[in-house]
Amino acid sequence: MNDIDDPKLKQIVKTAKTLFWKYGIRRVTIEEICREANVSKMTFYKHFANKAELAKFIYIKIQSEAMDKYQRIMAQPIPYPEKVKQSILLKIEFTDEISKEFITDFYKTADPELVQFFNQKMKEGIQQVLNDFIDAQARGDLRPDIKPEFIQFFLEQMRDMLQDERLIRLYNSPQDLIIELINFLFYGILPRDEKIEE
């Protein structure tokens, strides 16, 4: 069990996050992390068995913080469109400094253990959002004729779209593509005051 109050652990995590965000997971070595964090390899291995365990620890921490903020947004007594807007802004905040290298490694890492871990955590996050869509639909905040399973399918497809080089090339940064996908999910292609007549 990692003691998050340990100053050396905090330094390892902070340094690794900075390096992972800048260069991706694969390129960064344990030696680089230790050197930049000014800790020994012995200290590193006291907290983590390997780089994959460190990457998982960082991801869990980030995901937990993001989900806490997301749940606070969804619990607010404000109109649903405002919750959606705040959720999008939250996504921007958490992707603003992530490099293309990190996103590529995140989705395409050669480490099977990390791939399985990331996929599982992503499914858990998608399920949480899906549950919120189902609740919103029951309250009348979403179209009653849209299938929540379609929303879930679209969310899962977003992951594949983020790996499509043809699509990535259309945008200045991976963050721009992420925001485009989120906006498309919530707002479609029509101006927000337009509605297709049946």
Buried (B, 14 or more C-beta within 10 A) or exposed (E): EBEEEBEBBEBBBEBBBBBBBBBBBBEBEBEBBBEBBEBEEEBBEBBBEEBBBBBBBBBEBEBEEBBEBBEEBBEEEEEBEEBBBBBBEBBEEBBEEBBEBBBBBBBEBEBEEBBEBBEEBBEEBBEEBBEBBBEBBEEEBBEEEEEBEEBBEBBEEBBEBBEEEEBBEEEEBBBEBBBBBBEEBBEEEEEEEEEEEE
